[in-house]
Amino acid sequence: MPLRKKDYQNFKASCNQLLPAVELPLQVSEDDQNRFLNSVKALVNSERFSFVVDLVTLEITNAIGVDRWLGFAQKPLSMFDYLKIIHPNHVDQLMQMALTTLEIASQHPGLFKFMDQRMIACLPIRDLAGRYWWVKRESAAFQFDARGRLTAYTNLFTVVKEYNGESMVPRYTDRDGNANAELYEAFVNRYRERIRDHLPFTKRQFEILKLYAEDAGSTSQQVGQQLAISKQTIDKHNQSILIAARNHFAKAFHSATEVARFLREEKII
């Protein structure tokens, strides 16, 4: 669903809870940061843009190329503005990705290194003209406090193509592109828990969706037999699932099976 101010305030409060008071001195020098930012400026002509997120204030800084590739002025872009231009199908997922990464980072100070581990996900971003672009986003640590806790990260975006309903599947790599299976598993497990807490489905409906995700060809009769409930009850749950999914994801699903496929593709189930 479209981002509401209330949703954003809840997101901001959750970020504040995960980040205790920052302890000085900060670890990454301005010289190191500027070297990275200058390297990004050289890439702007290659359909790339970036900005830094200050986790202490939840403000966007050092925006580069945003005006050129999205049409928005660089300075006025706020975190709320950024989340508002994410497609409604994916904005909650993006917030949960951010909270999951911040949670892992806060639990394991020193785990992330400056511009090393990359959380990569493609996401749909709307430009000033109203078109949604499928954009590859690479997020990496940009600053730490004295205890090694993440206090800022950078987002580097690459425009891929116009958005056509693709799934926003995250992955973790190091700076050389090597997959980090251990970090990815920790992220996915916690991310799924967070997303499930926000899904508009009952426990029974989620059980039904998991069965459809395992076998898209299952009928209401077969699902009912596995759960020891009637076909009629499954049919009623399917209708409720469809209504809830359409409202929550702002997506025109046609069946509970289609909802299950979407959730599987998004790594939610």
Buried (B, 14 or more C-beta within 10 A) or exposed (E): BEBEEEBBEEBBEBBEEBBEEBEEEBBBEEEBBEEBBEEBEEBBEEBBBBBBBBBBEBBBBBBBBBBBBBEBEBEEBEBBEBBBBBBBBBBBBBBBBBBBBBBBBBEBBEBBBBBEBBBBBBBBBBBEEEEBBBBBBBBBBBBBBEEBBBBBBBBBBBBEEEBEEBBBEBBBBBEEEEEBEEBBEBBBEBBBEBBBEEBBBEEBBBBBBEBBBEEEEBEBEBBBBBBEBEBEBBBEBBEBBBEBBBEBBBBEBEBBBBBBBBBBBBBBB
